[in-house]
Amino acid sequence: MGSTSSAEREAARPAAAGRRGAVVAALMLSMALAALDATIVSTAVPQIVGDLGGFSVFSWLFSGYLLAVTVTLPLYGKLSDTFGRKPVLVAGSVLFLLGSLLCALAWNMGALIAFRIVQGLGGGALQGTVQTLAADLYPLKDRPKIQSKLSTVWAVSAVAGPGLGGVLAAYADWRWIFLINLPIGALALWLIVRHLHEPERENTPDARVDWAGALAVFACGGVLLTALVQGGVAWPWLSVPSLALFGAGLGLVAVVVLVERRAAEPIIPGWVWRRRTIAAVNLALGALGLLMVAPSVFLPTYAQSVLGLAPVAAGFVLSVWTLSWPVSAALSQHVYRRIGFRNTAMLGIGTASLILFAFPFLPYPGQAWQPTLLMLLLGAALGLFQLPLIVGVQSTVGWAERGTTTASVLFCRQTGQTIGAAVFGAVANGVLAARLGGAGDLDSVTRALDSGSAPEATRRAIADAVHAVYLGAACAAALAFLVLLFLAPRKFPVLQD
């Protein structure tokens, strides 16, 4: 009996490995879709506005998608812990594909924005559940491999998105930006349905979903993120709409706390913030989202306006960190196995802080290789920082808490990016106004540079503005370092697989 059982196990092993490979392929395709749709629309805006109109509100094509992804992450994390990863990922994929199809059929800008929000509602399930499943599929020693693969897919897709969107809009039609999701997403969905088989779980007929908490979290996050995204853009920071939104958001925070304290199964359970490890990782990755805004948003402007590079070359200056980040992440396992998750992350973010602080000391106007080298080093440093924290925090919880934990980490990172875009945008515009005598913002100044009508003083003002943003990003990195130093435990309480 023993030999027969062993033979059966050996015969079954290749099939199991094959199924896992198919599931991993589906996860990578899903991650690529989520990453692409965050950026692919950007270069096609002129064609979309020319076809549908609505120039005054086109920014909601990005803001609406971002808001929907961010505010639904906690809900999907809780649902995946309650009902399993597969049903959440399938439902999210269907919703994402439905939103993509509707976007391709949009008849005006209002409809397109609404359908982008539908896309984002599905995109939240893709982001959170893919990361959670990656931890479910592999034991601790193998998780860096799958996480580095997902990091590579995310980085390449996010950088390639604008270029792909521009090609489709120029040589086909902007609607293909959304139609291209359908065959890729359908393949990923089929692989998940066919090959993902979760272990049977005990029946939990009394499992309840905290729908009141979900609605409160959605409303609170939507209002506050809208205030951050549109403040200083659609209306001044101290205007009535801005103050009203922030006031309503703070009131909804109190409602969320009240509802979640009374809920039997809260969407955002209190243990997420009571456990030192999870709270420290949430705050540290929130700071990561904050600092990532500096290179991803402001570096292309710097490369074109100050260095005088063409858009393609400027994109290359930014994209080099997508080469070093996943390589560093894959190699980080050799570091954290020796010195631990926390110390590895502190090494990465400490180095990143020094690199960001060095950026303002680049000569003016400088050579393209100088910021390119800094971005290459920054990607390597952040690979050492992010992946050990994600692998480490996922390894401190069991299956029933992993979805909520992963969603909280991603939620904090997304929120950090939103806050960073608002804060650093205000910093850049403030520096420009001071350098140019109280007139102008980054958008208007860069448009003037593109038309060739801006003087040298304007280029120097842009350089000063971007330098100030990078100093702010260095402070965010230093804050993450201090959070890990004083809040995170020296050794993460890792559970046995």
FENZI-V785582 format. One record per residue. N is the residue number from 1. RES is the residue in three letters. NEAR is the number of other C-alpha atoms within 10 Angstrom. Layout:
n=N res=RES near=NEAR
n=N res=RES near=NEAR
This chain:
n=1 res=MET near=6
n=2 res=GLY near=7
n=3 res=SER near=8
n=4 res=THR near=9
n=5 res=SER near=10
n=6 res=SER near=11
n=7 res=ALA near=12
n=8 res=GLU near=11
n=9 res=ARG near=11
n=10 res=GLU near=11
n=11 res=ALA near=11
n=12 res=ALA near=11
n=13 res=ARG near=12
n=14 res=PRO near=11
n=15 res=ALA near=11
n=16 res=ALA near=12
n=17 res=ALA near=11
n=18 res=GLY near=12
n=19 res=ARG near=18
n=20 res=ARG near=17
n=21 res=GLY near=14
n=22 res=ALA near=18
n=23 res=VAL near=25
n=24 res=VAL near=24
n=25 res=ALA near=16
n=26 res=ALA near=25
n=27 res=LEU near=27
n=28 res=MET near=22
n=29 res=LEU near=22
n=30 res=SER near=30
n=31 res=MET near=24
n=32 res=ALA near=26
n=33 res=LEU near=29
n=34 res=ALA near=25
n=35 res=ALA near=23
n=36 res=LEU near=25
n=37 res=ASP near=26
n=38 res=ALA near=21
n=39 res=THR near=19
n=40 res=ILE near=25
n=41 res=VAL near=22
n=42 res=SER near=17
n=43 res=THR near=20
n=44 res=ALA near=22
n=45 res=VAL near=19
n=46 res=PRO near=15
n=47 res=GLN near=16
n=48 res=ILE near=21
n=49 res=VAL near=16
n=50 res=GLY near=10
n=51 res=ASP near=13
n=52 res=LEU near=15
n=53 res=GLY near=15
n=54 res=GLY near=14
n=55 res=PHE near=13
n=56 res=SER near=10
n=57 res=VAL near=13
n=58 res=PHE near=18
n=59 res=SER near=17
n=60 res=TRP near=21
n=61 res=LEU near=21
n=62 res=PHE near=20
n=63 res=SER near=21
n=64 res=GLY near=23
n=65 res=TYR near=24
n=66 res=LEU near=27
n=67 res=LEU near=26
n=68 res=ALA near=22
n=69 res=VAL near=27
n=70 res=THR near=27
n=71 res=VAL near=25
n=72 res=THR near=25
n=73 res=LEU near=30
n=74 res=PRO near=28
n=75 res=LEU near=27
n=76 res=TYR near=28
n=77 res=GLY near=28
n=78 res=LYS near=29
n=79 res=LEU near=22
n=80 res=SER near=26
n=81 res=ASP near=20
n=82 res=THR near=19
n=83 res=PHE near=16
n=84 res=GLY near=21
n=85 res=ARG near=24
n=86 res=LYS near=18
n=87 res=PRO near=14
n=88 res=VAL near=23
n=89 res=LEU near=28
n=90 res=VAL near=19
n=91 res=ALA near=14
n=92 res=GLY near=24
n=93 res=SER near=26
n=94 res=VAL near=18
n=95 res=LEU near=19
n=96 res=PHE near=29
n=97 res=LEU near=25
n=98 res=LEU near=16
n=99 res=GLY near=24
n=100 res=SER near=29
n=101 res=LEU near=20
n=102 res=LEU near=21
n=103 res=CYS near=26
n=104 res=ALA near=18
n=105 res=LEU near=15
n=106 res=ALA near=17
n=107 res=TRP near=12
n=108 res=ASN near=15
n=109 res=MET near=22
n=110 res=GLY near=17
n=111 res=ALA near=15
n=112 res=LEU near=23
n=113 res=ILE near=22
n=114 res=ALA near=19
n=115 res=PHE near=25
n=116 res=ARG near=27
n=117 res=ILE near=25
n=118 res=VAL near=23
n=119 res=GLN near=31
n=120 res=GLY near=31
n=121 res=LEU near=27
n=122 res=GLY near=30
n=123 res=GLY near=33
n=124 res=GLY near=32
n=125 res=ALA near=31
n=126 res=LEU near=28
n=127 res=GLN near=26
n=128 res=GLY near=32
n=129 res=THR near=32
n=130 res=VAL near=24
n=131 res=GLN near=23
n=132 res=THR near=22
n=133 res=LEU near=23
n=134 res=ALA near=21
n=135 res=ALA near=24
n=136 res=ASP near=20
n=137 res=LEU near=16
n=138 res=TYR near=15
n=139 res=PRO near=13
n=140 res=LEU near=17
n=141 res=LYS near=11
n=142 res=ASP near=13
n=143 res=ARG near=24
n=144 res=PRO near=24
n=145 res=LYS near=17
n=146 res=ILE near=19
n=147 res=GLN near=21
n=148 res=SER near=21
n=149 res=LYS near=18
n=150 res=LEU near=23
n=151 res=SER near=24
n=152 res=THR near=22
n=153 res=VAL near=22
n=154 res=TRP near=23
n=155 res=ALA near=21
n=156 res=VAL near=18
n=157 res=SER near=23
n=158 res=ALA near=22
n=159 res=VAL near=21
n=160 res=ALA near=17
n=161 res=GLY near=24
n=162 res=PRO near=20
n=163 res=GLY near=19
n=164 res=LEU near=19
n=165 res=GLY near=25
n=166 res=GLY near=22
n=167 res=VAL near=16
n=168 res=LEU near=18
n=169 res=ALA near=21
n=170 res=ALA near=13
n=171 res=TYR near=8
n=172 res=ALA near=11
n=173 res=ASP near=16
n=174 res=TRP near=23
n=175 res=ARG near=21
n=176 res=TRP near=17
n=177 res=ILE near=24
n=178 res=PHE near=22
n=179 res=LEU near=17
n=180 res=ILE near=15
n=181 res=ASN near=22
n=182 res=LEU near=18
n=183 res=PRO near=11
n=184 res=ILE near=16
n=185 res=GLY near=21
n=186 res=ALA near=17
n=187 res=LEU near=15
n=188 res=ALA near=25
n=189 res=LEU near=23
n=190 res=TRP near=14
n=191 res=LEU near=19
n=192 res=ILE near=23
n=193 res=VAL near=15
n=194 res=ARG near=12
n=195 res=HIS near=17
n=196 res=LEU near=19
n=197 res=HIS near=13
n=198 res=GLU near=11
n=199 res=PRO near=7
n=200 res=GLU near=7
n=201 res=ARG near=8
n=202 res=GLU near=6
n=203 res=ASN near=8
n=204 res=THR near=9
n=205 res=PRO near=6
n=206 res=ASP near=6
n=207 res=ALA near=11
n=208 res=ARG near=13
n=209 res=VAL near=18
n=210 res=ASP near=20
n=211 res=TRP near=14
n=212 res=ALA near=15
n=213 res=GLY near=24
n=214 res=ALA near=23
n=215 res=LEU near=16
n=216 res=ALA near=22
n=217 res=VAL near=25
n=218 res=PHE near=21
n=219 res=ALA near=18
n=220 res=CYS near=24
n=221 res=GLY near=21
n=222 res=GLY near=21
n=223 res=VAL near=21
n=224 res=LEU near=22
n=225 res=LEU near=25
n=226 res=THR near=21
n=227 res=ALA near=24
n=228 res=LEU near=22
n=229 res=VAL near=24
n=230 res=GLN near=18
n=231 res=GLY near=23
n=232 res=GLY near=18
n=233 res=VAL near=13
n=234 res=ALA near=14
n=235 res=TRP near=13
n=236 res=PRO near=13
n=237 res=TRP near=17
n=238 res=LEU near=11
n=239 res=SER near=11
n=240 res=VAL near=11
n=241 res=PRO near=16
n=242 res=SER near=21
n=243 res=LEU near=15
n=244 res=ALA near=14
n=245 res=LEU near=20
n=246 res=PHE near=20
n=247 res=GLY near=15
n=248 res=ALA near=16
n=249 res=GLY near=21
n=250 res=LEU near=15
n=251 res=GLY near=12
n=252 res=LEU near=20
n=253 res=VAL near=18
n=254 res=ALA near=13
n=255 res=VAL near=16
n=256 res=VAL near=23
n=257 res=VAL near=15
n=258 res=LEU near=13
n=259 res=VAL near=18
n=260 res=GLU near=22
n=261 res=ARG near=15
n=262 res=ARG near=10
n=263 res=ALA near=17
n=264 res=ALA near=12
n=265 res=GLU near=17
n=266 res=PRO near=21
n=267 res=ILE near=26
n=268 res=ILE near=25
n=269 res=PRO near=17
n=270 res=GLY near=12
n=271 res=TRP near=11
n=272 res=VAL near=17
n=273 res=TRP near=15
n=274 res=ARG near=10
n=275 res=ARG near=11
n=276 res=ARG near=16
n=277 res=THR near=23
n=278 res=ILE near=27
n=279 res=ALA near=21
n=280 res=ALA near=25
n=281 res=VAL near=27
n=282 res=ASN near=28
n=283 res=LEU near=21
n=284 res=ALA near=32
n=285 res=LEU near=26
n=286 res=GLY near=25
n=287 res=ALA near=27
n=288 res=LEU near=26
n=289 res=GLY near=26
n=290 res=LEU near=27
n=291 res=LEU near=29
n=292 res=MET near=21
n=293 res=VAL near=24
n=294 res=ALA near=25
n=295 res=PRO near=23
n=296 res=SER near=14
n=297 res=VAL near=15
n=298 res=PHE near=23
n=299 res=LEU near=22
n=300 res=PRO near=23
n=301 res=THR near=23
n=302 res=TYR near=24
n=303 res=ALA near=25
n=304 res=GLN near=19
n=305 res=SER near=25
n=306 res=VAL near=22
n=307 res=LEU near=19
n=308 res=GLY near=18
n=309 res=LEU near=17
n=310 res=ALA near=13
n=311 res=PRO near=13
n=312 res=VAL near=11
n=313 res=ALA near=15
n=314 res=ALA near=21
n=315 res=GLY near=21
n=316 res=PHE near=16
n=317 res=VAL near=24
n=318 res=LEU near=22
n=319 res=SER near=23
n=320 res=VAL near=19
n=321 res=TRP near=24
n=322 res=THR near=24
n=323 res=LEU near=16
n=324 res=SER near=20
n=325 res=TRP near=27
n=326 res=PRO near=28
n=327 res=VAL near=18
n=328 res=SER near=21
n=329 res=ALA near=26
n=330 res=ALA near=22
n=331 res=LEU near=16
n=332 res=SER near=24
n=333 res=GLN near=22
n=334 res=HIS near=12
n=335 res=VAL near=16
n=336 res=TYR near=18
n=337 res=ARG near=12
n=338 res=ARG near=10
n=339 res=ILE near=12
n=340 res=GLY near=17
n=341 res=PHE near=27
n=342 res=ARG near=25
n=343 res=ASN near=22
n=344 res=THR near=25
n=345 res=ALA near=28
n=346 res=MET near=24
n=347 res=LEU near=16
n=348 res=GLY near=25
n=349 res=ILE near=30
n=350 res=GLY near=21
n=351 res=THR near=22
n=352 res=ALA near=29
n=353 res=SER near=25
n=354 res=LEU near=15
n=355 res=ILE near=19
n=356 res=LEU near=27
n=357 res=PHE near=19
n=358 res=ALA near=16
n=359 res=PHE near=20
n=360 res=PRO near=18
n=361 res=PHE near=9
n=362 res=LEU near=13
n=363 res=PRO near=9
n=364 res=TYR near=13
n=365 res=PRO near=15
n=366 res=GLY near=11
n=367 res=GLN near=14
n=368 res=ALA near=17
n=369 res=TRP near=10
n=370 res=GLN near=13
n=371 res=PRO near=21
n=372 res=THR near=19
n=373 res=LEU near=14
n=374 res=LEU near=20
n=375 res=MET near=27
n=376 res=LEU near=19
n=377 res=LEU near=21
n=378 res=LEU near=25
n=379 res=GLY near=24
n=380 res=ALA near=25
n=381 res=ALA near=27
n=382 res=LEU near=27
n=383 res=GLY near=28
n=384 res=LEU near=31
n=385 res=PHE near=32
n=386 res=GLN near=23
n=387 res=LEU near=26
n=388 res=PRO near=28
n=389 res=LEU near=26
n=390 res=ILE near=24
n=391 res=VAL near=22
n=392 res=GLY near=24
n=393 res=VAL near=24
n=394 res=GLN near=27
n=395 res=SER near=22
n=396 res=THR near=17
n=397 res=VAL near=19
n=398 res=GLY near=16
n=399 res=TRP near=16
n=400 res=ALA near=14
n=401 res=GLU near=17
n=402 res=ARG near=25
n=403 res=GLY near=32
n=404 res=THR near=29
n=405 res=THR near=30
n=406 res=THR near=29
n=407 res=ALA near=29
n=408 res=SER near=25
n=409 res=VAL near=28
n=410 res=LEU near=23
n=411 res=PHE near=24
n=412 res=CYS near=23
n=413 res=ARG near=24
n=414 res=GLN near=23
n=415 res=THR near=25
n=416 res=GLY near=23
n=417 res=GLN near=22
n=418 res=THR near=23
n=419 res=ILE near=21
n=420 res=GLY near=27
n=421 res=ALA near=22
n=422 res=ALA near=22
n=423 res=VAL near=19
n=424 res=PHE near=24
n=425 res=GLY near=23
n=426 res=ALA near=19
n=427 res=VAL near=17
n=428 res=ALA near=22
n=429 res=ASN near=22
n=430 res=GLY near=19
n=431 res=VAL near=22
n=432 res=LEU near=25
n=433 res=ALA near=17
n=434 res=ALA near=13
n=435 res=ARG near=18
n=436 res=LEU near=17
n=437 res=GLY near=8
n=438 res=GLY near=12
n=439 res=ALA near=13
n=440 res=GLY near=17
n=441 res=ASP near=18
n=442 res=LEU near=22
n=443 res=ASP near=10
n=444 res=SER near=11
n=445 res=VAL near=21
n=446 res=THR near=20
n=447 res=ARG near=13
n=448 res=ALA near=15
n=449 res=LEU near=18
n=450 res=ASP near=13
n=451 res=SER near=8
n=452 res=GLY near=9
n=453 res=SER near=11
n=454 res=ALA near=15
n=455 res=PRO near=10
n=456 res=GLU near=10
n=457 res=ALA near=11
n=458 res=THR near=21
n=459 res=ARG near=21
n=460 res=ARG near=18
n=461 res=ALA near=21
n=462 res=ILE near=26
n=463 res=ALA near=25
n=464 res=ASP near=19
n=465 res=ALA near=26
n=466 res=VAL near=29
n=467 res=HIS near=25
n=468 res=ALA near=21
n=469 res=VAL near=29
n=470 res=TYR near=27
n=471 res=LEU near=19
n=472 res=GLY near=21
n=473 res=ALA near=27
n=474 res=ALA near=24
n=475 res=CYS near=18
n=476 res=ALA near=24
n=477 res=ALA near=31
n=478 res=ALA near=20
n=479 res=LEU near=19
n=480 res=ALA near=27
n=481 res=PHE near=26
n=482 res=LEU near=17
n=483 res=VAL near=19
n=484 res=LEU near=23
n=485 res=LEU near=15
n=486 res=PHE near=10
n=487 res=LEU near=16
n=488 res=ALA near=21
n=489 res=PRO near=14
n=490 res=ARG near=15
n=491 res=LYS near=13
n=492 res=PHE near=18
n=493 res=PRO near=13
n=494 res=VAL near=14
n=495 res=LEU near=11
n=496 res=GLN near=10
n=497 res=ASP near=10
